[in-house]
Protein backbone atom coordinates (compact mmCIF):
# COMPACT_ATOMS: atom_id res chain seq x y z
CA UNK A 1 0.00 0.00 0.00
CA UNK A 2 1.29 3.48 -0.91
CA UNK A 3 1.86 5.99 1.90
CA UNK A 4 -0.28 9.11 1.71
CA UNK A 5 0.55 12.67 2.73
CA UNK A 6 -2.35 14.77 3.99
CA UNK A 7 -1.66 18.51 4.16
CA UNK A 8 -4.02 20.99 5.81
CA UNK A 9 -4.34 23.68 3.11
CA UNK A 10 -7.00 26.04 4.41
CA UNK A 11 -9.31 26.49 7.37
CA UNK A 12 -12.42 28.58 6.95
CA UNK A 13 -14.77 29.90 9.60
CA UNK A 14 -18.31 31.20 9.21
CA UNK A 15 -19.20 32.78 12.57
CA UNK A 16 -22.45 34.20 11.18
CA UNK A 17 -23.68 30.68 10.41
CA UNK A 18 -22.44 29.38 13.77
CA UNK A 19 -24.26 32.15 15.62
CA UNK A 20 -27.48 31.55 13.73
CA UNK A 21 -27.59 27.72 13.64
CA UNK A 22 -25.02 26.04 15.85
CA UNK A 23 -25.22 25.14 19.51
CA UNK A 24 -22.18 26.43 21.42
CA UNK A 25 -19.17 24.11 21.08
CA UNK A 26 -16.04 23.92 23.18
CA UNK A 27 -14.15 21.48 20.96
CA UNK A 28 -13.78 21.71 17.23
CA UNK A 29 -11.16 20.59 14.75
CA UNK A 30 -7.70 21.54 16.00
CA UNK A 31 -5.61 20.94 12.87
CA UNK A 32 -3.60 23.91 11.64
CA UNK A 33 -2.90 25.18 8.13
CA UNK A 34 0.33 23.68 6.87
CA UNK A 35 0.12 20.70 9.22
CA UNK A 36 1.14 17.43 7.53
CA UNK A 37 0.08 13.88 8.33
CA UNK A 38 1.55 10.73 6.77
CA UNK A 39 -0.84 7.80 6.52
CA UNK A 40 0.35 4.23 6.16
CA UNK A 41 -2.77 2.16 5.90
CA UNK A 42 -6.31 2.90 6.95
CA UNK A 43 -5.60 4.19 10.47
CA UNK A 44 -6.75 7.71 11.28
CA UNK A 45 -3.70 9.80 12.14
CA UNK A 46 -3.33 10.76 15.77
CA UNK A 47 -4.71 14.24 16.40
CA UNK A 48 -6.84 14.15 13.26
CA UNK A 49 -10.49 15.19 13.57
CA UNK A 50 -12.89 12.20 13.47
CA UNK A 51 -15.38 14.02 11.26
CA UNK A 52 -12.71 15.17 8.81
CA UNK A 53 -11.33 11.62 8.61
CA UNK A 54 -14.80 10.31 7.75
CA UNK A 55 -14.95 12.83 4.89
CA UNK A 56 -11.53 12.15 3.39
CA UNK A 57 -10.78 8.50 4.21
CA UNK A 58 -12.37 7.05 1.03
CA UNK A 59 -10.04 9.23 -1.05
CA UNK A 60 -7.05 8.28 1.11
CA UNK A 61 -7.81 4.59 0.59
CA UNK A 62 -8.32 4.99 -3.16
CA UNK A 63 -4.95 6.68 -3.57
CA UNK A 64 -3.23 4.29 -1.14
CA UNK A 65 -4.36 1.36 -3.25
CA UNK A 66 -3.04 2.84 -6.48
CA UNK A 67 -6.10 4.75 -7.62
CA UNK A 68 -5.63 7.93 -9.61
CA UNK A 69 -7.49 10.50 -11.67
CA UNK A 70 -10.33 10.64 -9.15
CA UNK A 71 -13.30 12.26 -10.92
CA UNK A 72 -11.44 12.26 -14.24
CA UNK A 73 -9.11 15.12 -15.11
CA UNK A 74 -9.83 17.13 -12.00
CA UNK A 75 -6.37 17.49 -10.42
CA UNK A 76 -3.09 18.49 -12.08
CA UNK A 77 -1.46 15.64 -10.17
CA UNK A 78 -3.59 12.55 -10.92
CA UNK A 79 -2.32 10.88 -7.74
CA UNK A 80 -3.87 13.56 -5.51
CA UNK A 81 -7.20 14.99 -4.37
CA UNK A 82 -8.34 18.22 -2.70
CA UNK A 83 -11.10 17.32 -0.24
CA UNK A 84 -12.85 19.35 2.46
CA UNK A 85 -14.37 18.07 5.66
CA UNK A 86 -18.12 18.23 6.11
CA UNK A 87 -18.19 20.92 8.82
CA UNK A 88 -20.36 23.62 7.32
CA UNK A 89 -19.37 26.11 10.03
CA UNK A 90 -15.56 25.57 9.97
CA UNK A 91 -14.64 23.62 6.82
CA UNK A 92 -11.04 22.51 6.36
CA UNK A 93 -9.51 21.75 2.95
CA UNK A 94 -6.98 18.93 2.72
CA UNK A 95 -4.55 18.08 -0.08
CA UNK A 96 -4.19 14.30 -0.24
CA UNK A 97 -1.19 12.99 -2.18
CA UNK A 98 0.14 9.52 -2.89
CA UNK A 99 3.84 9.34 -2.12
CA UNK A 100 6.35 7.45 -4.24
CA UNK A 101 7.00 3.95 -3.00
CA UNK A 102 10.76 4.53 -3.19
N, C-alpha and C positions, 0 to 999 in steps of 0.2 A: 504494500500500500504506500502511496506517495505521501510525504509529509506536506502539510498545508500551513501557509502563513496567513494569519488573519490580522489585518491592520485596521485600527479604529481611525477612520478618515474624517468624520465630522459628527458632532453632536449638535442637535437642534433643541430648542426649547420654546414652547408656546404657552407662556404663562396665562394669556387670555383664555385659552381653552381649558387649562387646568383650573383656573378660578371659576369658570362657568360650569364645568362638568365633573371635575374630579374631586373625590373625597381627599382630605389632607393625607399626605404620605410622608413618612419619615425616611424610608429607604427607597431609593431608586437606583438605576444602573450607575455604577461607580467607575466604569471604564473611562479612560482619558484619550483625547485625540492624540494620535501618534503611537499609542500603546500597541505592542505587537504580541501576538500569541502564536506559538507553533503547535500544531495539532498532529499527533501521530496516532491515528486510529479514530475511533468514534467517541472518545471520552471528552466531555466538556472541560475546557481548560479551567484551572483553578482561578477564581476571582472573576469568572465570566458570568454575566447575567443569565439566569435561567431562561427568561423570556426571549432574550436575544438569541441564545443558543437554539431554542425551538424554531426560530425564524430562519436561521442560516444553516443549521446542521444538514438539511438535505443537499444543499449546494456543496458543503464541505465534503460530504460522502461521495457525491458524484465526481468531484475533482480528485479526491483521494484514490478513487478506483479507476482513474484514467479517463474520465469523461472530459469533454471539451466542447467548445462552441455552444454553451448553454444558450438556448433561445436563438440559435442561428448566429448570424454575424453581428452580435450585440457588442462584444468587447474587443478592443484592439488586440489584447492578449487572449487567445482562445482558451487558455488554461487558467482563466480567472473569472470572477463574478463580483459585481458591486451589489450588495444586498443590505437593506435596512431592517432593523428590528420592527416589531409591530406595535411599539409604544407610540400612540398618536399624540401624546403630550410632549414627549422627549425622545423623538426618534434618533437612532444612531446608525450611521452608514459605515459598513465594513467592506474593505477590499479583501477578497479571498483569493489566494494564489497558490497553485500547485508548485511545489519546489522541485528542482531537478533531483533525480534519484542518486546523483553522484556524491 
